[in-house]
Amino acid sequence: MNNHNFFNDVYEVVKLIPKGRITSYGSIAKYLGTSKSARVVGWAMNNSHSDITIPAHRVVNRNGLLTGKHHFPQKKTMKKLLSKEGIEVVDDKVVRFKEIFWDASKELEL
């Protein structure tokens, strides 16, 4: 797998996540046809913070936890960005996770 091209594919999917919705690393990996690559999606998100067009704050782990918060400028940045979009976060976990979850495989045509 060419990480550079894969990272770019991840970023293109992340850019499609609507405001007020979240998805998971695994969901993006599944959509891209590499369901066992959730960790690589995480690496892509960790490398995306210099590009403000990539809403990395909308990508959380499969349980709705803000596992990527340490890769933002400040620990509370991810929570603040989600809150601005109306997403409630308590104890670093998205409230109503299943209700606002955006599944690229269902929302986008392959």
OpenMM code with the backbone's topology and positions (N, CA, C; nanometers):
from openmm import Vec3, app, unit

residues = "MET ASN ASN HIS ASN PHE PHE ASN ASP VAL TYR GLU VAL VAL LYS LEU ILE PRO LYS GLY ARG ILE THR SER TYR GLY SER ILE ALA LYS TYR LEU GLY THR SER LYS SER ALA ARG VAL VAL GLY TRP ALA MET ASN ASN SER HIS SER ASP ILE THR ILE PRO ALA HIS ARG VAL VAL ASN ARG ASN GLY LEU LEU THR GLY LYS HIS HIS PHE PRO GLN LYS LYS THR MET LYS LYS LEU LEU SER LYS GLU GLY ILE GLU VAL VAL ASP ASP LYS VAL VAL ARG PHE LYS GLU ILE PHE TRP ASP ALA SER LYS GLU LEU GLU LEU".split()
positions = [
    Vec3(0.0839, -0.1178, 0.0000),
    Vec3(0.0000, 0.0000, 0.0000),
    Vec3(0.0888, 0.1246, 0.0000),
    Vec3(0.0628, 0.2141, -0.0908),
    Vec3(0.1361, 0.3397, -0.0974),
    Vec3(0.0702, 0.4377, -0.0004),
    Vec3(0.1380, 0.4656, 0.1110),
    Vec3(0.0789, 0.5500, 0.2154),
    Vec3(0.0439, 0.6891, 0.1657),
    Vec3(0.1271, 0.7465, 0.0776),
    Vec3(0.0989, 0.8824, 0.0302),
    Vec3(-0.0362, 0.8858, -0.0414),
    Vec3(-0.0587, 0.7951, -0.1343),
    Vec3(-0.1856, 0.7912, -0.2064),
    Vec3(-0.3005, 0.7528, -0.1140),
    Vec3(-0.2766, 0.6577, -0.0235),
    Vec3(-0.3802, 0.6173, 0.0707),
    Vec3(-0.4173, 0.7345, 0.1601),
    Vec3(-0.3189, 0.8064, 0.2117),
    Vec3(-0.3466, 0.9240, 0.2954),
    Vec3(-0.4330, 1.0234, 0.2187),
    Vec3(-0.4000, 1.0488, 0.0926),
    Vec3(-0.4793, 1.1421, 0.0121),
    Vec3(-0.6226, 1.0928, -0.0045),
    Vec3(-0.6403, 0.9614, -0.0241),
    Vec3(-0.7750, 0.9040, -0.0338),
    Vec3(-0.8514, 0.9253, 0.0971),
    Vec3(-0.7837, 0.9042, 0.2092),
    Vec3(-0.8450, 0.9265, 0.3406),
    Vec3(-0.8900, 1.0719, 0.3511),
    Vec3(-0.8030, 1.1644, 0.3152),
    Vec3(-0.8358, 1.3069, 0.3267),
    Vec3(-0.9570, 1.3436, 0.2411),
    Vec3(-0.9669, 1.2858, 0.1229),
    Vec3(-1.0813, 1.3156, 0.0354),
    Vec3(-1.2117, 1.2683, 0.0985),
    Vec3(-1.2096, 1.1539, 0.1646),
    Vec3(-1.3294, 1.1045, 0.2335),
    Vec3(-1.3614, 1.1942, 0.3526),
    Vec3(-1.2613, 1.2285, 0.4315),
    Vec3(-1.2831, 1.3105, 0.5511),
    Vec3(-1.3423, 1.4464, 0.5134),
    Vec3(-1.3014, 1.5008, 0.4026),
    Vec3(-1.3548, 1.6301, 0.3578),
    Vec3(-1.5048, 1.6230, 0.3273),
    Vec3(-1.5573, 1.5022, 0.3068),
    Vec3(-1.6984, 1.4845, 0.2741),
    Vec3(-1.7883, 1.4662, 0.3964),
    Vec3(-1.7278, 1.4510, 0.5137),
    Vec3(-1.8070, 1.4337, 0.6359),
    Vec3(-1.8813, 1.5644, 0.6638),
    Vec3(-2.0131, 1.5594, 0.6685),
    Vec3(-2.0888, 1.6832, 0.6921),
    Vec3(-2.0650, 1.7411, 0.8311),
    Vec3(-2.0782, 1.8717, 0.8424),
    Vec3(-2.0705, 1.9366, 0.9734),
    Vec3(-2.1776, 1.8762, 1.0629),
    Vec3(-2.1420, 1.8574, 1.1890),
    Vec3(-2.2370, 1.8020, 1.2838),
    Vec3(-2.2452, 1.6503, 1.2823),
    Vec3(-2.1578, 1.5871, 1.2053),
    Vec3(-2.1537, 1.4409, 1.1976),
    Vec3(-2.0110, 1.3948, 1.2263),
    Vec3(-1.9966, 1.2691, 1.2640),
    Vec3(-1.8650, 1.2115, 1.2905),
    Vec3(-1.8580, 1.0740, 1.2253),
    Vec3(-1.7367, 1.0250, 1.2087),
    Vec3(-1.7162, 0.8893, 1.1603),
    Vec3(-1.5971, 0.8308, 1.2343),
    Vec3(-1.5644, 0.7083, 1.2013),
    Vec3(-1.4534, 0.6415, 1.2693),
    Vec3(-1.3421, 0.6078, 1.1710),
    Vec3(-1.2260, 0.5818, 1.2265),
    Vec3(-1.1112, 0.5408, 1.1455),
    Vec3(-1.1462, 0.4145, 1.0674),
    Vec3(-1.2082, 0.3201, 1.1345),
    Vec3(-1.2442, 0.1927, 1.0724),
    Vec3(-1.3454, 0.2070, 0.9608),
    Vec3(-1.4401, 0.2972, 0.9778),
    Vec3(-1.5409, 0.3202, 0.8743),
    Vec3(-1.4774, 0.3750, 0.7467),
    Vec3(-1.3824, 0.4645, 0.7635),
    Vec3(-1.3113, 0.5192, 0.6464),
    Vec3(-1.2307, 0.4084, 0.5793),
    Vec3(-1.1605, 0.3288, 0.6584),
    Vec3(-1.0818, 0.2186, 0.6032),
    Vec3(-1.1713, 0.1224, 0.5258),
    Vec3(-1.2855, 0.0897, 0.5825),
    Vec3(-1.3800, -0.0019, 0.5161),
    Vec3(-1.4259, 0.0570, 0.3836),
    Vec3(-1.4625, 0.1836, 0.3833),
    Vec3(-1.5066, 0.2485, 0.2597),
    Vec3(-1.3989, 0.2433, 0.1523),
    Vec3(-1.2742, 0.2585, 0.1937),
    Vec3(-1.1629, 0.2578, 0.0982),
    Vec3(-1.1199, 0.1161, 0.0594),
    Vec3(-1.1912, 0.0158, 0.1097),
    Vec3(-1.1640, -0.1219, 0.0704),
    Vec3(-1.0497, -0.1870, 0.1460),
    Vec3(-1.0103, -0.1274, 0.2559),
    Vec3(-0.9005, -0.1816, 0.3366),
    Vec3(-0.9443, -0.1856, 0.4820),
    Vec3(-1.0449, -0.2664, 0.5108),
    Vec3(-1.1084, -0.2653, 0.6426),
    Vec3(-1.0137, -0.2903, 0.7593),
    Vec3(-0.8987, -0.3489, 0.7337),
    Vec3(-0.8034, -0.3746, 0.8422),
    Vec3(-0.7009, -0.2619, 0.8575),
    Vec3(-0.7259, -0.1491, 0.7930),
    Vec3(-0.6298, -0.0384, 0.7932),
    Vec3(-0.6729, 0.0810, 0.8779),
    Vec3(-0.7559, 0.0580, 0.9778),
    Vec3(-0.8020, 0.1700, 1.0623),
    Vec3(-0.6842, 0.2443, 1.1233),
    Vec3(-0.5822, 0.1711, 1.1638),
    Vec3(-0.4655, 0.2355, 1.2252),
    Vec3(-0.3941, 0.3274, 1.1248),
    Vec3(-0.3890, 0.2864, 0.9999),
    Vec3(-0.3244, 0.3694, 0.8974),
    Vec3(-0.4082, 0.4952, 0.8724),
    Vec3(-0.5404, 0.4818, 0.8802),
    Vec3(-0.6270, 0.6003, 0.8702),
    Vec3(-0.5933, 0.6956, 0.9845),
    Vec3(-0.5700, 0.6409, 1.1028),
    Vec3(-0.5291, 0.7233, 1.2168),
    Vec3(-0.3988, 0.7958, 1.1901),
    Vec3(-0.3039, 0.7259, 1.1300),
    Vec3(-0.1763, 0.7906, 1.0960),
    Vec3(-0.1989, 0.9041, 0.9969),
    Vec3(-0.2880, 0.8812, 0.9008),
    Vec3(-0.3191, 0.9862, 0.8031),
    Vec3(-0.3777, 1.1076, 0.8750),
    Vec3(-0.4686, 1.0827, 0.9693),
    Vec3(-0.5293, 1.1937, 1.0426),
    Vec3(-0.4244, 1.2680, 1.1245),
    Vec3(-0.3320, 1.1959, 1.1836),
    Vec3(-0.2250, 1.2595, 1.2619),
    Vec3(-0.1391, 1.3498, 1.1749),
    Vec3(-0.1277, 1.3167, 1.0477),
    Vec3(-0.0455, 1.3959, 0.9556),
    Vec3(-0.1241, 1.5058, 0.8846),
    Vec3(-0.2519, 1.5188, 0.9142),
    Vec3(-0.3368, 1.6111, 0.8381),
    Vec3(-0.3504, 1.7497, 0.9003),
    Vec3(-0.2990, 1.7687, 1.0186),
    Vec3(-0.3293, 1.8905, 1.0927),
    Vec3(-0.2717, 2.0197, 1.0343),
    Vec3(-0.1830, 2.0091, 0.9404),
    Vec3(-0.1317, 2.1315, 0.8772),
    Vec3(-0.2254, 2.1807, 0.7664),
    Vec3(-0.3236, 2.1001, 0.7295),
    Vec3(-0.4187, 2.1371, 0.6239),
    Vec3(-0.5549, 2.1640, 0.6872),
    Vec3(-0.5927, 2.2901, 0.6964),
    Vec3(-0.7176, 2.3256, 0.7639),
    Vec3(-0.8416, 2.2842, 0.6846),
    Vec3(-0.8253, 2.2396, 0.5600),
    Vec3(-0.9406, 2.1947, 0.4819),
    Vec3(-0.9826, 2.0525, 0.5184),
    Vec3(-0.9033, 1.9848, 0.6001),
    Vec3(-0.9346, 1.8474, 0.6409),
    Vec3(-0.9918, 1.8525, 0.7828),
    Vec3(-1.1215, 1.8228, 0.7979),
    Vec3(-1.1837, 1.8296, 0.9302),
    Vec3(-1.1530, 1.7045, 1.0146),
    Vec3(-1.0284, 1.6920, 1.0544),
    Vec3(-0.9822, 1.5745, 1.1290),
    Vec3(-1.0568, 1.5561, 1.2606),
    Vec3(-1.1127, 1.6622, 1.3143),
    Vec3(-1.1853, 1.6527, 1.4415),
    Vec3(-1.3111, 1.5680, 1.4303),
    Vec3(-1.3571, 1.5418, 1.3093),
    Vec3(-1.4789, 1.4622, 1.2889),
    Vec3(-1.4518, 1.3125, 1.2835),
    Vec3(-1.3272, 1.2727, 1.3040),
    Vec3(-1.2908, 1.1306, 1.2999),
    Vec3(-1.2513, 1.0860, 1.4405),
    Vec3(-1.3234, 0.9870, 1.4907),
    Vec3(-1.3033, 0.9366, 1.6267),
    Vec3(-1.2860, 0.7851, 1.6213),
    Vec3(-1.2648, 0.7236, 1.7343),
    Vec3(-1.2503, 0.5778, 1.7307),
    Vec3(-1.3883, 0.5110, 1.7250),
    Vec3(-1.3908, 0.3810, 1.7158),
    Vec3(-1.5157, 0.3065, 1.6930),
    Vec3(-1.6152, 0.3173, 1.8081),
    Vec3(-1.5702, 0.3650, 1.9212),
    Vec3(-1.6584, 0.3837, 2.0368),
    Vec3(-1.6959, 0.5299, 2.0584),
    Vec3(-1.6515, 0.6169, 1.9694),
    Vec3(-1.6821, 0.7592, 1.9827),
    Vec3(-1.5857, 0.8356, 2.0705),
    Vec3(-1.4731, 0.7746, 2.1033),
    Vec3(-1.3739, 0.8416, 2.1877),
    Vec3(-1.2829, 0.9321, 2.1051),
    Vec3(-1.2445, 1.0437, 2.1615),
    Vec3(-1.1563, 1.1399, 2.0948),
    Vec3(-1.0106, 1.0959, 2.1094),
    Vec3(-0.9774, 0.9827, 2.0510),
    Vec3(-0.8425, 0.9287, 2.0666),
    Vec3(-0.7371, 1.0124, 1.9943),
    Vec3(-0.7778, 1.0944, 1.8988),
    Vec3(-0.6827, 1.1772, 1.8258),
    Vec3(-0.6596, 1.3146, 1.8860),
    Vec3(-0.7197, 1.3416, 2.0012),
    Vec3(-0.7129, 1.4769, 2.0596),
    Vec3(-0.5710, 1.5235, 2.0875),
    Vec3(-0.4793, 1.4320, 2.1120),
    Vec3(-0.3412, 1.4683, 2.1452),
    Vec3(-0.2631, 1.5216, 2.0248),
    Vec3(-0.3188, 1.5040, 1.9064),
    Vec3(-0.2497, 1.5476, 1.7854),
    Vec3(-0.2942, 1.6867, 1.7398),
    Vec3(-0.3827, 1.7473, 1.8154),
    Vec3(-0.4257, 1.8844, 1.7867),
    Vec3(-0.3376, 1.9803, 1.8660),
    Vec3(-0.3380, 2.1088, 1.8304),
    Vec3(-0.2518, 2.2049, 1.8990),
    Vec3(-0.2676, 2.2043, 2.0514),
    Vec3(-0.3900, 2.1880, 2.0974),
    Vec3(-0.4176, 2.1800, 2.2416),
    Vec3(-0.5110, 2.0620, 2.2646),
    Vec3(-0.5052, 2.0026, 2.3835),
    Vec3(-0.5862, 1.8833, 2.4124),
    Vec3(-0.7362, 1.9072, 2.3972),
    Vec3(-0.7822, 2.0285, 2.4175),
    Vec3(-0.9260, 2.0589, 2.4106),
    Vec3(-0.9710, 2.1053, 2.2724),
    Vec3(-0.8784, 2.1190, 2.1769),
    Vec3(-0.9130, 2.1704, 2.0442),
    Vec3(-1.0166, 2.0831, 1.9754),
    Vec3(-0.9980, 1.9526, 1.9777),
    Vec3(-1.0901, 1.8616, 1.9092),
    Vec3(-1.2311, 1.8750, 1.9674),
    Vec3(-1.2405, 1.8757, 2.0986),
    Vec3(-1.3704, 1.8897, 2.1653),
    Vec3(-1.4349, 2.0235, 2.1305),
    Vec3(-1.3559, 2.1301, 2.1298),
    Vec3(-1.4089, 2.2629, 2.0985),
    Vec3(-1.4628, 2.2682, 1.9557),
    Vec3(-1.3887, 2.2101, 1.8611),
    Vec3(-1.4333, 2.2096, 1.7214),
    Vec3(-1.5627, 2.1308, 1.7053),
    Vec3(-1.5725, 2.0174, 1.7726),
    Vec3(-1.6950, 1.9377, 1.7666),
    Vec3(-1.8108, 2.0131, 1.8314),
    Vec3(-1.7854, 2.0758, 1.9433),
    Vec3(-1.8903, 2.1523, 2.0127),
    Vec3(-1.9428, 2.2649, 1.9251),
    Vec3(-1.8543, 2.3305, 1.8502),
    Vec3(-1.8947, 2.4378, 1.7583),
    Vec3(-1.9943, 2.3872, 1.6541),
    Vec3(-1.9863, 2.2573, 1.6239),
    Vec3(-2.0749, 2.1968, 1.5243),
    Vec3(-2.1979, 2.1328, 1.5887),
    Vec3(-2.2143, 2.1544, 1.7195),
    Vec3(-2.3311, 2.1011, 1.7878),
    Vec3(-2.3166, 1.9582, 1.8363),
    Vec3(-2.1955, 1.9067, 1.8349),
    Vec3(-2.1704, 1.7706, 1.8812),
    Vec3(-2.1277, 1.7757, 2.0273),
    Vec3(-2.2061, 1.7099, 2.1113),
    Vec3(-2.1766, 1.7094, 2.2547),
    Vec3(-2.0734, 1.6019, 2.2856),
    Vec3(-1.9749, 1.6396, 2.3657),
    Vec3(-1.8690, 1.5482, 2.4084),
    Vec3(-1.8599, 1.5534, 2.5601),
    Vec3(-1.8678, 1.4366, 2.6222),
    Vec3(-1.8553, 1.4269, 2.7679),
    Vec3(-1.7469, 1.3240, 2.7983),
    Vec3(-1.6520, 1.3633, 2.8808),
    Vec3(-1.5397, 1.2747, 2.9166),
    Vec3(-1.4707, 1.2185, 2.7923),
    Vec3(-1.4474, 1.3062, 2.6951),
    Vec3(-1.3784, 1.2709, 2.5700),
    Vec3(-1.4519, 1.1658, 2.4880),
    Vec3(-1.5834, 1.1569, 2.5030),
    Vec3(-1.6640, 1.0630, 2.4254),
    Vec3(-1.7830, 1.1367, 2.3642),
    Vec3(-1.8091, 1.1100, 2.2366),
    Vec3(-1.9201, 1.1735, 2.1667),
    Vec3(-2.0521, 1.1197, 2.2208),
    Vec3(-2.1399, 1.2113, 2.2610),
    Vec3(-2.2737, 1.1759, 2.3070),
    Vec3(-2.3596, 1.1545, 2.1815),
    Vec3(-2.4504, 1.0582, 2.1867),
    Vec3(-2.5373, 1.0251, 2.0717),
    Vec3(-2.4549, 0.9779, 1.9515),
    Vec3(-2.3456, 0.9095, 1.9795),
    Vec3(-2.2518, 0.8639, 1.8767),
    Vec3(-2.3228, 0.7931, 1.7616),
    Vec3(-2.4057, 0.6956, 1.7919),
    Vec3(-2.4717, 0.6175, 1.6862),
    Vec3(-2.5683, 0.7012, 1.6040),
    Vec3(-2.6302, 0.7994, 1.6658),
    Vec3(-2.7275, 0.8839, 1.5954),
    Vec3(-2.6615, 0.9775, 1.4940),
    Vec3(-2.5426, 1.0256, 1.5253),
    Vec3(-2.4785, 1.1234, 1.4364),
    Vec3(-2.3656, 1.0617, 1.3539),
    Vec3(-2.3488, 0.9297, 1.3663),
    Vec3(-2.2424, 0.8601, 1.2934),
    Vec3(-2.2670, 0.8679, 1.1435),
    Vec3(-2.1646, 0.9013, 1.0691),
    Vec3(-2.1690, 0.9112, 0.9236),
    Vec3(-2.0902, 0.7944, 0.8673),
    Vec3(-2.1586, 0.7053, 0.7976),
    Vec3(-2.0969, 0.5863, 0.7400),
    Vec3(-2.0762, 0.6093, 0.5910),
    Vec3(-1.9523, 0.6303, 0.5516),
    Vec3(-1.9208, 0.6597, 0.4116),
    Vec3(-1.9724, 0.5501, 0.3185),
    Vec3(-1.9676, 0.4254, 0.3606),
    Vec3(-2.0125, 0.3148, 0.2767),
    Vec3(-2.1612, 0.3243, 0.2450),
    Vec3(-2.2375, 0.3852, 0.3343),
    Vec3(-2.3814, 0.4009, 0.3123),
    Vec3(-2.4157, 0.5366, 0.2510),
    Vec3(-2.3363, 0.6374, 0.2811),
    Vec3(-2.3652, 0.7739, 0.2384),
    Vec3(-2.3101, 0.8078, 0.1001),
    Vec3(-2.2043, 0.7388, 0.0601),
    Vec3(-2.1393, 0.7692, -0.0680),
    Vec3(-2.1495, 0.6502, -0.1632),
    Vec3(-2.1599, 0.6805, -0.2884),
    Vec3(-2.1572, 0.5731, -0.3880),
    Vec3(-2.0130, 0.5335, -0.4135),
    Vec3(-1.9921, 0.4047, -0.4259),
    Vec3(-1.8550, 0.3568, -0.4554),
    Vec3(-1.8214, 0.3773, -0.6002),
] * unit.nanometer
topology = app.Topology()
chain = topology.addChain("A")
for resn in residues:
    res = topology.addResidue(resn, chain)
    for name in ("N", "CA", "C"):
        topology.addAtom(name, app.Element.getBySymbol(name[0]), res)
